[in-house]
Amino acid sequence: EDDDENDNENCGDLVVNFCRKALLTDAFREQCERAVNAELQRLHSERHSKAKLSRKDAAAKVRSVDAAFEDVFATLCYLIQAQSKFINFASGSSHFDEESIDVLRSEFLQGPCAELTSRITQQCLFKEEQDCVFTFTPLDEIKTKDPNKKEQTGQASLPPHCSEVDITARHRPRVYLSCPGPRDPLNILRESFSGNAGVALARQWTICGRECYRGGVQKSVHNDDECSKTEVVQIRPGNIDGFLPHVEENCLTLCGLPFKKLDKKSEKNFLFSRKQQLSSLLSAATEASDILDFTVMILFQQVRQLVVSGSLLRGPILDALTEEKKIPSSVAKAMKRLNNFIQNGAGTNMDDKILGFVKECGLARDITKHDTAGLEAYVGKD
């Protein structure tokens, strides 16, 4: 009997060891860790739920959330329309090839368009008092995020989707809709709201493109024959031409606010506020890349009334800016020279005078009237 018990124990140990080696892989551990982090973020977001407040406090919070959301909603509407104008400009410019236009379109959909979609989705969940099973940031960012750290919303009691919109950002924060598997987050959205709201929200996510939600890229393996297999990747592309018509038609139904049109008055106020914020950032900037980026963003807005940002600031966008008639040739030379220093990794060999001249030009009230005599003497003439 003792031998039988020993055999059983040995057998059990073998099974345990086998399971550890076969099932408890690094990939499985990583998946579990991500799931735990996602759940921690979900639990953290529940702290903002008005369902846990008294009726009086809940009513007050709804009013403050609605007011804050209306502000960020309007700002994103204006930002989206302003950036779409630049894409239209770039499409007719010789400085942007087809690849560059594709980059601009992709960054537009994955940037402000996805950000607006994320905030609308979170506002709908808040209004419906639904438990949030979704996460709105990539899993690798959730993993490195401290769940106990409060969001900087300006008011500690407001949920993250009411945080202020950064209209000066060179790169928009990445948005990614996901939920605990194996269900598709878009299917859950469709079932979460009455009427057509869930369907409209899911449609808006698909318009933003495959990179913005789990399930946008689907992989499958087809058996060609007994010896070979082919991996098939199905991709749901975004639709830049369909985004504005969709939000104009559905925003009122989804969040109770009509899409905010960028008229002359709102555009003037938006651009003025953006220039003030960019000027403050440029004044405080010390890194060459920051100085050049902010200068390009300010001057492009000044001479063309267009909002530029993204990964092409020191590429085709800079090339297009330096060809503008309102940009003095000496200013164009200085920006190009500074860009060459940055691209070549000059480091300690950075031309401090050029750096100062470029910053000075970016802070000029009107570049067409700015005194460039000192800059012309320094860079020389062709």
C-alpha positions in Angstrom: 0.0 0.0 0.0 2.9 2.4 0.8 4.3 1.7 -2.6 1.0 2.5 -4.3 0.7 5.8 -2.3 4.3 6.7 -3.4 3.5 5.9 -7.0 0.3 8.1 -6.8 2.3 11.0 -5.3 5.0 10.6 -8.0 2.3 10.5 -10.7 0.8 13.7 -9.2 4.1 15.4 -9.3 4.6 14.5 -12.9 1.2 15.9 -13.9 1.9 19.1 -12.0 5.4 19.5 -13.6 3.9 18.7 -17.0 1.2 21.3 -16.6 3.7 23.9 -15.5 5.9 23.4 -18.5 3.2 22.9 -21.1 0.6 25.5 -19.9 2.4 28.0 -17.7 4.4 29.6 -20.5 5.8 33.2 -20.6 3.1 34.1 -23.1 0.3 32.9 -20.7 1.9 34.7 -17.8 2.0 37.9 -19.9 -1.6 37.5 -20.9 -2.7 37.0 -17.3 -0.7 40.1 -16.2 -2.4 42.2 -18.9 -5.8 41.0 -18.0 -5.2 41.8 -14.3 -3.9 45.3 -15.2 -7.0 45.9 -17.5 -9.3 44.8 -14.6 -7.5 47.2 -12.2 -8.0 50.0 -14.6 -11.7 49.1 -14.9 -12.1 49.0 -11.2 -10.3 52.3 -10.9 -12.8 53.9 -13.4 -15.7 52.6 -11.4 -14.7 55.0 -8.6 -16.0 57.8 -10.8 -19.4 56.1 -11.2 -22.3 58.3 -10.1 -24.2 55.1 -9.0 -22.0 55.1 -5.8 -23.0 58.6 -4.9 -26.0 60.0 -3.1 -28.8 61.2 -5.3 -28.0 64.9 -4.6 -24.3 64.4 -5.2 -25.0 62.3 -8.3 -27.1 65.0 -9.8 -24.4 67.6 -9.2 -21.8 65.4 -10.7 -23.9 64.8 -13.8 -24.2 68.5 -14.3 -20.4 69.1 -13.8 -19.5 66.1 -16.1 -21.9 67.3 -18.8 -20.5 70.8 -18.7 -16.9 69.6 -18.8 -17.7 67.1 -21.6 -19.4 69.8 -23.6 -16.2 71.8 -23.5 -13.8 69.0 -24.6 -16.3 67.8 -27.2 -16.4 71.3 -28.8 -12.6 71.5 -28.8 -12.2 68.1 -30.4 -14.8 69.0 -33.1 -12.8 72.2 -33.9 -9.5 70.3 -33.9 -10.8 67.7 -36.3 -12.1 70.2 -38.8 -9.0 72.3 -38.6 -6.7 69.3 -39.2 -8.9 68.1 -42.1 -8.3 71.5 -43.8 -4.6 70.9 -43.7 -5.0 67.4 -45.2 -7.0 69.0 -48.1 -4.1 71.5 -48.5 -1.5 68.8 -48.5 -3.4 66.7 -51.0 -2.9 69.5 -53.6 0.7 70.3 -52.6 3.7 69.0 -54.6 5.6 68.6 -51.3 3.5 65.6 -50.2 3.6 62.3 -52.1 1.1 59.5 -51.8 2.9 57.9 -48.9 3.0 61.2 -47.0 -0.7 61.7 -47.6 -1.4 58.2 -46.3 0.6 59.0 -43.1 -1.4 62.2 -42.6 -4.7 60.4 -43.0 -3.7 57.6 -40.7 -2.5 60.0 -38.0 -5.7 62.0 -38.4 -8.0 58.9 -37.9 -6.0 57.4 -35.1 -5.5 60.8 -33.4 -8.3 63.3 -32.9 -10.9 61.1 -34.6 -10.3 58.1 -32.3 -10.0 60.4 -29.3 -13.4 61.9 -30.0 -14.9 58.5 -30.5 -13.3 57.2 -27.2 -14.7 60.2 -25.2 -18.2 59.9 -26.7 -18.2 56.2 -25.9 -17.2 56.8 -22.3 -19.8 59.6 -22.0 -22.5 57.3 -23.2 -21.5 54.7 -20.7 -21.5 57.3 -17.9 -24.9 58.6 -18.9 -26.4 55.1 -19.0 -24.8 54.2 -15.6 -23.3 51.1 -17.2 -20.3 49.2 -15.7 -17.4 49.8 -18.0 -16.0 46.6 -19.3 -13.9 48.4 -21.9 -10.3 49.8 -21.8 -9.4 52.7 -24.1 -5.7 52.5 -24.2 -3.3 49.9 -25.5 -2.5 47.0 -23.1 1.2 47.8 -23.1 0.4 51.3 -21.8 -2.1 49.9 -19.2 0.7 47.7 -17.9 3.0 50.6 -17.2 0.3 52.8 -15.8 -0.2 53.2 -12.1 -3.8 52.4 -11.4 -3.7 54.5 -8.2 -2.6 57.6 -10.0 -5.4 60.0 -10.5 -6.1 61.4 -14.0 -5.2 65.1 -14.5 -8.7 66.4 -15.3 -8.4 69.8 -13.6 -11.1 68.6 -11.1 -10.4 65.5 -9.1 -14.0 64.4 -9.2 -14.3 64.3 -13.0 -13.8 61.1 -15.0 -10.9 60.9 -17.5 -12.9 61.5 -20.6 -13.6 65.0 -19.4 -9.9 65.9 -19.2 -8.7 69.0 -21.1 -7.8 68.4 -24.8 -4.2 69.3 -25.7 -4.6 71.3 -28.9 -0.8 71.8 -29.1 0.1 68.1 -29.1 2.6 67.1 -31.8 1.4 63.5 -31.4 -2.1 62.6 -30.1 -2.3 59.9 -27.4 -3.0 56.5 -28.8 -6.5 55.2 -28.4 -7.4 51.5 -28.5 -10.7 49.9 -27.6 -10.6 46.5 -26.0 -12.4 44.3 -23.4 -11.8 41.0 -21.7 -11.8 38.2 -24.3 -13.0 36.4 -26.2 -15.9 38.7 -27.2 -15.5 41.4 -29.8 -15.7 44.9 -28.1 -17.7 46.2 -31.1 -20.4 43.5 -30.6 -20.6 44.4 -26.9 -21.0 48.1 -27.8 -23.9 47.2 -30.2 -25.7 45.4 -27.5 -25.0 47.9 -24.7 -27.3 50.7 -25.8 -30.9 50.9 -26.8 -32.0 52.0 -30.2 -29.4 52.7 -32.8 -26.8 54.2 -30.5 -24.7 51.1 -30.0 -24.6 50.4 -33.8 -23.6 54.0 -34.5 -20.8 53.9 -31.9 -19.5 50.6 -33.3 -19.6 52.1 -36.8 -17.7 55.1 -35.6 -14.9 52.9 -34.3 -14.6 51.0 -37.5 -14.4 54.3 -39.4 -11.3 55.2 -37.3 -9.5 52.1 -38.6 -8.1 48.8 -37.6 -5.4 50.1 -35.3 -8.0 51.6 -32.9 -9.8 48.6 -31.6 -9.3 44.9 -30.9 -10.6 42.8 -33.8 -9.6 45.3 -36.5 -6.9 42.9 -37.6 -7.9 39.3 -37.9 -5.6 36.4 -38.7 -6.5 32.9 -39.9 -4.6 30.0 -41.3 -5.8 28.2 -44.5 -4.6 24.7 -45.3 -3.5 24.8 -48.9 -2.7 21.1 -48.9 -1.4 18.5 -46.5 2.1 20.1 -46.4 1.5 23.8 -46.6 -0.4 26.5 -44.8 -1.1 30.1 -45.6 -1.7 32.8 -43.0 -4.5 35.2 -44.2 -4.7 38.6 -42.6 -8.1 40.4 -42.9 -7.9 44.1 -42.2 -10.7 46.6 -41.6 -9.5 49.9 -43.1 -10.4 53.3 -41.8 -12.5 55.8 -43.8 -11.4 59.4 -43.6 -14.1 60.6 -46.0 -16.8 58.9 -43.9 -15.9 60.2 -40.4 -17.2 63.8 -40.6 -20.5 62.9 -42.2 -21.0 60.2 -39.6 -20.4 62.3 -36.5 -22.4 65.2 -38.0 -25.3 62.9 -38.3 -25.0 60.9 -35.1 -23.4 63.0 -32.3 -26.8 64.5 -31.2 -28.2 61.0 -30.8 -25.2 59.6 -29.1 -24.2 62.3 -26.6 -27.0 64.9 -26.7 -24.7 67.4 -28.4 -24.7 68.4 -32.1 -21.4 68.3 -33.9 -19.8 71.8 -33.4 -19.2 73.5 -36.8 -16.0 75.5 -37.1 -17.3 78.9 -38.3 -15.2 82.0 -38.7 -15.7 83.2 -35.1 -14.9 79.8 -33.5 -12.0 79.2 -35.8 -10.5 82.6 -34.9 -10.8 81.9 -31.2 -9.5 78.4 -31.6 -6.4 79.5 -33.5 -5.7 82.4 -31.2 -5.8 80.1 -28.1 -3.6 77.5 -29.9 -1.0 80.1 -30.9 -0.8 81.5 -27.3 -0.3 78.0 -25.9 2.3 77.1 -28.6 4.2 80.4 -27.9 4.4 79.5 -24.2 5.8 76.1 -25.1 8.3 77.6 -27.5 9.4 80.2 -24.9 10.2 77.4 -22.4 11.7 75.0 -25.0 15.5 74.3 -24.9 15.8 71.2 -27.1 16.5 71.8 -30.8 13.8 69.4 -31.9 11.2 71.1 -29.7 12.2 74.6 -30.9 11.9 73.6 -34.5 8.7 71.7 -34.2 6.9 74.5 -32.3 8.2 77.1 -34.7 6.9 75.2 -37.7 3.5 74.7 -36.1 3.3 78.5 -35.2 4.5 79.8 -38.6 2.4 77.4 -40.6 -0.7 78.6 -38.7 0.4 82.2 -39.1 0.9 82.2 -42.9 -1.7 79.7 -43.8 -4.2 79.6 -40.9 -3.7 75.8 -40.9 -3.1 73.4 -38.0 -0.2 71.1 -38.5 1.2 68.3 -36.3 2.4 64.7 -36.4 5.4 62.8 -37.6 6.0 64.9 -40.7 6.7 68.2 -39.0 10.4 68.1 -39.9 9.7 66.5 -43.3 7.2 67.5 -46.0 5.5 70.0 -43.7 8.8 71.9 -43.1 9.5 71.7 -46.9 6.1 73.2 -47.7 6.5 76.0 -45.1 9.9 77.1 -46.4 8.4 77.5 -49.9 5.7 79.9 -48.7 6.1 83.4 -50.1 5.4 85.0 -46.7 8.4 83.2 -45.1 11.6 85.2 -45.7 14.4 83.2 -47.4 16.7 83.7 -44.4 14.1 82.2 -42.1 13.7 79.3 -44.4 17.4 78.7 -44.5 17.7 78.8 -40.8 15.0 76.3 -40.2 16.5 74.0 -42.8 19.9 74.3 -41.3 18.6 73.6 -37.8 16.8 70.5 -39.2 20.0 69.3 -40.7 21.7 69.6 -37.4 18.9 67.6 -35.8 18.8 64.9 -38.5 22.6 64.5 -38.4 22.7 64.2 -34.6 25.0 67.2 -34.2 24.7 67.1 -30.4 27.5 69.3 -29.0 28.1 70.8 -32.4 24.7 72.5 -32.5 24.7 76.0 -33.9 23.4 78.0 -30.9 23.0 81.1 -33.0 20.8 79.4 -35.5 18.8 77.9 -32.6 18.3 81.3 -31.2 17.3 82.8 -34.5 14.7 80.1 -35.2 13.2 80.5 -31.8 13.0 84.3 -32.2 11.2 83.9 -35.6 8.7 81.5 -34.0 7.9 84.0 -31.3 7.6 86.9 -33.8 4.2 88.5 -33.9 4.2 88.7 -37.7 7.0 86.9 -39.5 6.5 89.1 -42.7 7.3 92.3 -40.7 10.0 90.7 -38.5 13.4 92.3 -38.6 15.7 89.5 -40.1 18.7 91.7 -40.8 20.9 89.9 -38.3 19.7 86.5 -39.5 20.4 87.4 -43.1 23.9 88.5 -42.3 24.5 85.2 -40.5 23.1 82.7 -43.0 24.2 84.7 -46.1 22.4 85.0 -49.4 22.4 82.6 -52.3 
